[in-house]
Amino acid sequence: MAYADYYYYVQEYLSGKEPVISEDDFSYFEKQAEKEIDLRTFNRIRANQALVTVDVKECACAVAEFLCEAEKVIRRAAAQGLAGPLVSWSNDGESGAIDVSQSCYTESGKKAKIKDLIYQHLGHTGLLYAGV
């Protein structure tokens, strides 16, 4: 069972804002978000669907939206031959500099951003606690 559906994403999470994720793509990105959430909650939610609260739904939507945005940015950058955010450029000699280390769209940057989103939404719920 999905933690959030497209209706919840559009009506509740976005509250009228324009969706980043299309209805066709939502189930894919939501499933990826679930995997990230399950990893950090030790599969507690997967094992007990009663734990799917508004906080979990909001978290799933936030992570899914970030994953969709990241994929779009990476595709656009690849199409333009860029590997990260532009930090400097020269006009006459056609030079430039790209700083990948500061991007949240690198693999390590994506992991950090996803972790931040999960902690932002679920940090107060006890779901992230590794103890007994």
C-alpha positions as CSV (number, residue, x, y, z in Angstrom):
1,M,0.0,0.0,0.0
2,A,1.3,3.4,-1.0
3,Y,2.0,5.9,1.8
4,A,0.4,8.7,-0.3
5,D,-1.6,8.7,-3.5
6,Y,-1.8,11.3,-6.2
7,Y,-5.0,12.8,-4.9
8,Y,-3.4,13.4,-1.5
9,Y,-0.3,14.9,-3.2
10,V,-2.4,17.4,-5.2
11,Q,-5.2,18.2,-2.8
12,E,-3.5,18.1,0.6
13,Y,0.2,18.3,0.2
14,L,0.3,21.0,-2.5
15,S,-2.9,22.8,-1.4
16,G,-3.5,24.2,-4.9
17,K,0.0,24.7,-6.1
18,E,1.1,23.3,-9.5
19,P,2.2,19.7,-9.2
20,V,5.9,18.9,-9.9
21,I,5.1,15.3,-10.5
22,S,2.6,14.2,-13.2
23,E,-0.1,11.7,-12.3
24,D,1.5,9.1,-14.6
25,D,4.9,9.4,-12.8
26,F,3.7,9.8,-9.3
27,S,3.5,6.1,-8.4
28,Y,7.1,5.6,-9.5
29,F,8.5,8.4,-7.4
30,E,6.3,7.7,-4.4
31,K,7.6,4.1,-4.4
32,Q,11.1,5.4,-4.5
33,A,10.3,7.7,-1.6
34,E,8.8,4.8,0.4
35,K,12.1,2.9,0.0
36,E,14.0,5.9,1.4
37,I,11.6,6.3,4.3
38,D,11.6,2.5,5.1
39,L,15.4,2.5,5.1
40,R,15.4,5.2,7.8
41,T,12.4,4.0,9.8
42,F,13.6,0.4,10.0
43,N,10.6,-0.8,8.0
44,R,8.3,0.0,10.9
45,I,5.7,1.7,8.6
46,R,5.8,-1.2,6.1
47,A,5.2,-3.7,8.9
48,N,2.4,-1.6,10.5
49,Q,0.2,0.3,8.0
50,A,-1.5,2.0,11.0
51,L,1.6,4.1,11.3
52,V,0.8,5.9,8.0
53,T,-0.1,9.2,9.5
54,V,-0.3,12.7,7.9
55,D,3.4,13.1,8.8
56,V,4.3,10.0,6.8
57,K,2.2,11.1,3.9
58,E,3.7,14.5,3.8
59,C,7.2,13.0,4.0
60,A,6.4,10.6,1.1
61,C,5.2,13.5,-1.0
62,A,8.2,15.7,-0.1
63,V,10.7,13.0,-0.9
64,A,8.9,12.0,-4.1
65,E,8.8,15.6,-5.3
66,F,12.5,16.0,-4.6
67,L,13.4,12.8,-6.5
68,C,11.3,14.0,-9.5
69,E,13.0,17.4,-9.5
70,A,16.4,15.8,-9.2
71,E,15.8,13.6,-12.1
72,K,14.6,16.5,-14.2
73,V,17.6,18.6,-13.3
74,I,20.0,15.8,-14.0
75,R,18.5,15.1,-17.4
76,R,18.5,18.8,-18.3
77,A,22.2,19.2,-17.2
78,A,23.2,16.1,-19.2
79,A,21.4,17.4,-22.3
80,Q,23.4,20.6,-21.9
81,G,26.6,18.9,-21.1
82,L,26.7,20.3,-17.6
83,A,27.6,18.3,-14.5
84,G,26.6,20.7,-11.7
85,P,25.8,24.3,-10.8
86,L,27.7,27.0,-12.7
87,V,29.9,29.0,-10.4
88,S,31.8,31.2,-12.9
89,W,32.0,32.0,-16.6
90,S,34.1,34.0,-18.9
91,N,32.7,35.5,-22.1
92,D,35.7,36.1,-24.5
93,G,37.5,32.8,-24.2
94,E,34.3,30.6,-23.7
95,S,35.4,29.2,-20.3
96,G,33.4,28.2,-17.2
97,A,33.5,26.5,-13.9
98,I,31.0,24.0,-12.5
99,D,31.0,23.1,-8.8
100,V,29.5,19.7,-8.4
101,S,30.4,19.5,-4.7
102,Q,27.7,22.0,-3.7
103,S,24.9,20.4,-5.7
104,C,22.1,18.5,-4.0
105,Y,21.7,16.6,-7.2
106,T,25.0,14.6,-6.9
107,E,24.5,11.1,-5.3
108,S,25.9,12.2,-2.0
109,G,23.9,15.5,-2.2
110,K,20.7,13.6,-3.0
111,K,21.2,11.3,0.0
112,A,21.8,14.2,2.3
113,K,18.8,16.1,1.0
114,I,16.5,13.0,1.3
115,K,17.8,12.4,4.9
116,D,17.1,16.1,5.7
117,L,13.5,15.9,4.3
118,I,12.8,12.7,6.2
119,Y,14.1,14.1,9.5
120,Q,12.2,17.3,8.9
121,H,8.9,15.4,8.6
122,L,9.4,12.4,10.9
123,G,12.1,13.6,13.4
124,H,9.5,14.2,16.0
125,T,7.5,11.0,15.5
126,G,9.8,8.4,17.1
127,L,9.9,6.4,13.8
128,L,13.5,7.2,13.3
129,Y,14.6,5.9,16.7
130,A,16.9,2.9,16.3
131,G,16.6,1.7,19.9
132,V,14.3,-0.9,21.4
